[in-house]
Amino acid sequence: MTDTNDSSEASLLPPDSSLATNAFTGDQTVPPSSYSQGTKNSRARPHNNRGRGGSSSSSCSKRKKQDQGRTAYKRNRDSKWEPRNAEAVSVKGGGEDGEGGGKEERRPKKKVAVLIGYCGTGYRGMQLNPPHKSIEGDLFEAFVQAGAISKANSDDPKKVSSSHFYIALSSLVRCARTDKGVHAAGNAISLKLIIEDPDIVQKINSHLPEQIRVWGIVRTVGSFSSYQQCDSRRYEYLVPSHCFLPPHPKSYLAKVCSKVAEGEGDLEGFLKRNEECDGWWEEVNKKIYQQLGDVDKEVLDKALEYEVKSGAAIEHKERMGSQEEAVDNPDIDLNVPLAEDAIGGEINVGARLWRKIGAVYRAEKKTYRISPQRLQKVREGFKSYEGTHNFHNFTIQKTFKDPSSKRFIKSFEVLDPVIINNTEWLSLRVHGQSFMMHQIRREGKMVGMVIMVVRTGCPLERIKEACGPRVVPIPKAPSLGLLLESPVFDAYNRKAERDFQKEPIDFSKHAKEIGAFRDKMIYTKLFEEEERAHVYTQFVHFIDSYRSPLFHYLSSAGLKALDEVGEEQGARAMGLQLLPDNESEDEDAVKSAEAG
């Protein structure tokens, strides 16, 4: 009988029915049947490795793998298997530090759903992305510190697998992968954790930064995947109401819309669709002349003529801190001081004057309050997305005939306006089964389309026309206001409660905590960033001043205006970047990776 404390090799051999072990020598003996099969295979292909850089040693390795079985072969080759009993551990010798200090006690892991919330500011997205800072990276570190993941597995998140005996693919699955800077009031990940400590949630949170919180940990069935079992997702998008103001009357887009409406015999209808904003820009211009009365009128007229085109570029230059940003206007010299400079009859305007004009415009936009009539148009615009539609124009690299372009939107609501820092904001709530790249996550084309249609006085039917077969260029609204509200697991919850007596995955239980966190850590940072960088002002400036027929379909001419767009220009439009962009992924494209 072999002593279990004996340090011989025999006591460490993994059990395998295909192997016989000599009790005296510890050698492995291959059963005759296996040997015969291996010999037969080798005879059938005696020159299998010739001419391919192979060798006799590699042939031996292949035969050995066939004879022993894949599992035993890997264990012996890599020496990565671990004994299953405490006696064998002591025989193997050494602790987890390799110095005999005693191995960490093995504790049971359970499959769970971890409900989390986070502010994405300062993170390079949700998913692990070494060496960049990510939400998952901080979470994993906190799990280890709190004892939810054993230190033996703490060198790599991919070691949190379904079996401690092997190191396989990671069992961590995220419900929704948010990108750089995107927030989540509620998100979920599924993996195996050690949760026997009743205070495990509090301990994990104690090791997390303030902008990441764990709301709760829910035991699930062993096959649960937070991605696969998610029925739908709720997103919120916050946007200042002044984004729905008509374009500046002197802007390129405003002039095009007015001219085309007149040519199409639709001038009266065009003016009527924007009548609730009549006179707003005129009143703002009067205030500019009053506040900048010390500036020569001719210079001021010139400044107002080009304000929309050049003002946003200067704001962007200052925000990015770059001295190389060029303004696409040969008549404007940013280095000229606050005065006129006549060169060849042209008037150049200094950057300080642009900043003063921009400051007045921004201050006046903060005082704007959307009218009930215009708010109703906004609500009708977003409601037109509800149901099943072909969203090939709202993503990239998909065609009208691609079945995956069809998505189902359960609801798209616009809540009543709220005043934050003297600016009026609208909260857009969308509930959908799934979303494609750029459709709503990060920079939503769905939001960008409604903003453009409402503010240009375009008929709302244009939104549904964009779901048709024709290719329509749609800009992406800024990602600043986007946050994942919560995923929904209705079907899983019904089955888990009925068949397995498991607790449902329900974010509403933590509504009070989530609300306080959202107000403090997400909304506050969002409003501060808009106050600092004027992201939405830059967005509408860009659209209004974009001198191309790409957006002429917003005029009374409709989609036929796209006939003016050349094939090459249209192709470029599909990847149009309005603000500094980052890589994003289609949920479908990363399905297999996220499923582990």
Secondary structure in CASP SS format (residue, H / E / C, confidence):
PFRMAT SS
TARGET T0000
AUTHOR 0000-0000-0000
METHOD secondary structure of the structure
MODEL  1
M C 1.00
T C 1.00
D C 1.00
T C 1.00
N C 1.00
D C 1.00
S C 1.00
S C 1.00
E H 1.00
A H 1.00
S H 1.00
L H 1.00
L C 1.00
P C 1.00
P C 1.00
D C 1.00
S C 1.00
S C 1.00
L C 1.00
A E 1.00
T E 1.00
N C 1.00
A C 1.00
F C 1.00
T C 1.00
G C 1.00
D C 1.00
Q E 1.00
T E 1.00
V C 1.00
P C 1.00
P H 1.00
S H 1.00
S H 1.00
Y H 1.00
S H 1.00
Q H 1.00
G H 1.00
T H 1.00
K H 1.00
N H 1.00
S H 1.00
R H 1.00
A H 1.00
R C 1.00
P C 1.00
H C 1.00
N C 1.00
N C 1.00
R C 1.00
G C 1.00
R C 1.00
G C 1.00
G C 1.00
S C 1.00
S H 1.00
S H 1.00
S H 1.00
S H 1.00
C H 1.00
S H 1.00
K H 1.00
R H 1.00
K H 1.00
K H 1.00
Q H 1.00
D H 1.00
Q H 1.00
G C 1.00
R H 1.00
T H 1.00
A H 1.00
Y H 1.00
K H 1.00
R H 1.00
N H 1.00
R H 1.00
D H 1.00
S C 1.00
K C 1.00
W C 1.00
E C 1.00
P C 1.00
R C 1.00
N C 1.00
A H 1.00
E H 1.00
A H 1.00
V H 1.00
S H 1.00
V H 1.00
K H 1.00
G C 1.00
G C 1.00
G C 1.00
E C 1.00
D C 1.00
G C 1.00
E C 1.00
G C 1.00
G C 1.00
G C 1.00
K C 1.00
E C 1.00
E C 1.00
R C 1.00
R C 1.00
P C 1.00
K C 1.00
K E 1.00
K E 1.00
V E 1.00
A E 1.00
V E 1.00
L E 1.00
I E 1.00
G E 1.00
Y E 1.00
C C 1.00
G C 1.00
T C 1.00
G C 1.00
Y C 1.00
R C 1.00
G C 1.00
M C 1.00
Q C 1.00
L C 1.00
N C 1.00
P C 1.00
P C 1.00
H C 1.00
K C 1.00
S C 1.00
I H 1.00
E H 1.00
G H 1.00
D H 1.00
L H 1.00
F H 1.00
E H 1.00
A H 1.00
F H 1.00
V H 1.00
Q H 1.00
A H 1.00
G C 1.00
A C 1.00
I C 1.00
S C 1.00
K H 1.00
A H 1.00
N H 1.00
S C 1.00
D C 1.00
D C 1.00
P H 1.00
K H 1.00
K H 1.00
V C 1.00
S C 1.00
S C 1.00
S C 1.00
H C 1.00
F C 1.00
Y C 1.00
I C 1.00
A C 1.00
L C 1.00
S C 1.00
S C 1.00
L C 1.00
V E 1.00
R E 1.00
C C 1.00
A C 1.00
R C 1.00
T C 1.00
D C 1.00
K C 1.00
G C 1.00
V C 1.00
H E 1.00
A E 1.00
A E 1.00
G E 1.00
N E 1.00
A E 1.00
I E 1.00
S E 1.00
L E 1.00
K E 1.00
L E 1.00
I C 1.00
I C 1.00
E C 1.00
D C 1.00
P C 1.00
D C 1.00
I H 1.00
V H 1.00
Q H 1.00
K H 1.00
I H 1.00
N H 1.00
S H 1.00
H C 1.00
L C 1.00
P C 1.00
E C 1.00
Q C 1.00
I E 1.00
R E 1.00
V E 1.00
W E 1.00
G E 1.00
I E 1.00
V E 1.00
R E 1.00
T C 1.00
V C 1.00
G C 1.00
S C 1.00
F C 1.00
S C 1.00
S C 1.00
Y C 1.00
Q C 1.00
Q C 1.00
C C 1.00
D C 1.00
S E 1.00
R E 1.00
R E 1.00
Y E 1.00
E E 1.00
Y E 1.00
L E 1.00
V E 1.00
P E 1.00
S H 1.00
H H 1.00
C H 1.00
F H 1.00
L C 1.00
P C 1.00
P C 1.00
H C 1.00
P C 1.00
K C 1.00
S C 1.00
Y H 1.00
L H 1.00
A H 1.00
K H 1.00
V H 1.00
C H 1.00
S H 1.00
K H 1.00
V H 1.00
A H 1.00
E H 1.00
G H 1.00
E C 1.00
G C 1.00
D C 1.00
L H 1.00
E H 1.00
G H 1.00
F H 1.00
L H 1.00
K H 1.00
R H 1.00
N C 1.00
E H 1.00
E H 1.00
C H 1.00
D C 1.00
G C 1.00
W H 1.00
W H 1.00
E H 1.00
E H 1.00
V H 1.00
N H 1.00
K H 1.00
K H 1.00
I H 1.00
Y H 1.00
Q H 1.00
Q H 1.00
L C 1.00
G C 1.00
D C 1.00
V C 1.00
D C 1.00
K H 1.00
E H 1.00
V H 1.00
L H 1.00
D H 1.00
K H 1.00
A H 1.00
L H 1.00
E H 1.00
Y H 1.00
E H 1.00
V H 1.00
K H 1.00
S H 1.00
G H 1.00
A H 1.00
A H 1.00
I H 1.00
E H 1.00
H H 1.00
K H 1.00
E H 1.00
R H 1.00
M H 1.00
G C 1.00
S C 1.00
Q C 1.00
E C 1.00
E C 1.00
A C 1.00
V C 1.00
D C 1.00
N C 1.00
P C 1.00
D C 1.00
I C 1.00
D C 1.00
L C 1.00
N C 1.00
V C 1.00
P C 1.00
L C 1.00
A C 1.00
E C 1.00
D E 1.00
A E 1.00
I E 1.00
G C 1.00
G C 1.00
E E 1.00
I E 1.00
N E 1.00
V C 1.00
G C 1.00
A H 1.00
R H 1.00
L H 1.00
W H 1.00
R H 1.00
K H 1.00
I H 1.00
G H 1.00
A H 1.00
V H 1.00
Y H 1.00
R H 1.00
A H 1.00
E H 1.00
K H 1.00
K H 1.00
T H 1.00
Y C 1.00
R C 1.00
I C 1.00
S C 1.00
P H 1.00
Q H 1.00
R H 1.00
L H 1.00
Q H 1.00
K H 1.00
V H 1.00
R H 1.00
E H 1.00
G H 1.00
F H 1.00
K H 1.00
S C 1.00
Y C 1.00
E C 1.00
G E 1.00
T E 1.00
H E 1.00
N E 1.00
F C 1.00
H H 1.00
N H 1.00
F H 1.00
T C 1.00
I C 1.00
Q C 1.00
K C 1.00
T C 1.00
F C 1.00
K C 1.00
D C 1.00
P H 1.00
S H 1.00
S H 1.00
K E 1.00
R E 1.00
F E 1.00
I E 1.00
K E 1.00
S E 1.00
F E 1.00
E E 1.00
V E 1.00
L C 1.00
D C 1.00
P C 1.00
V E 1.00
I E 1.00
I E 1.00
N C 1.00
N C 1.00
T E 1.00
E E 1.00
W E 1.00
L E 1.00
S E 1.00
L E 1.00
R E 1.00
V E 1.00
H E 1.00
G E 1.00
Q C 1.00
S C 1.00
F C 1.00
M C 1.00
M C 1.00
H C 1.00
Q C 1.00
I C 1.00
R C 1.00
R C 1.00
E C 1.00
G C 1.00
K H 1.00
M H 1.00
V H 1.00
G H 1.00
M H 1.00
V H 1.00
I H 1.00
M H 1.00
V H 1.00
V H 1.00
R H 1.00
T C 1.00
G C 1.00
C C 1.00
P C 1.00
L C 1.00
E H 1.00
R H 1.00
I H 1.00
K H 1.00
E H 1.00
A C 1.00
C C 1.00
G C 1.00
P C 1.00
R C 1.00
V C 1.00
V C 1.00
P C 1.00
I C 1.00
P C 1.00
K C 1.00
A C 1.00
P C 1.00
S H 1.00
L H 1.00
G H 1.00
L E 1.00
L E 1.00
L E 1.00
E E 1.00
S E 1.00
P E 1.00
V E 1.00
F C 1.00
D H 1.00
A H 1.00
Y H 1.00
N H 1.00
R H 1.00
K H 1.00
A H 1.00
E H 1.00
R H 1.00
D H 1.00
F H 1.00
Q C 1.00
K C 1.00
E C 1.00
P C 1.00
I C 1.00
D C 1.00
F H 1.00
S H 1.00
K H 1.00
H H 1.00
A H 1.00
K H 1.00
E H 1.00
I H 1.00
G H 1.00
A H 1.00
F H 1.00
R H 1.00
D H 1.00
K H 1.00
M H 1.00
I H 1.00
Y H 1.00
T H 1.00
K H 1.00
L H 1.00
F H 1.00
E H 1.00
E H 1.00
E H 1.00
E H 1.00
R H 1.00
A H 1.00
H C 1.00
V H 1.00
Y H 1.00
T H 1.00
Q H 1.00
F H 1.00
V H 1.00
H H 1.00
F H 1.00
I H 1.00
D H 1.00
S H 1.00
Y C 1.00
R C 1.00
S C 1.00
P H 1.00
L H 1.00
F H 1.00
H H 1.00
Y H 1.00
L H 1.00
S C 1.00
S C 1.00
A C 1.00
G H 1.00
L H 1.00
K H 1.00
A H 1.00
L H 1.00
D H 1.00
E H 1.00
V C 1.00
G C 1.00
E H 1.00
E H 1.00
Q H 1.00
G H 1.00
A H 1.00
R H 1.00
A H 1.00
M C 1.00
G C 1.00
L C 1.00
Q C 1.00
L C 1.00
L C 1.00
P C 1.00
D C 1.00
N C 1.00
E C 1.00
S C 1.00
E C 1.00
D C 1.00
E C 1.00
D C 1.00
A C 1.00
V C 1.00
K H 1.00
S H 1.00
A H 1.00
E H 1.00
A C 1.00
G C 1.00
END
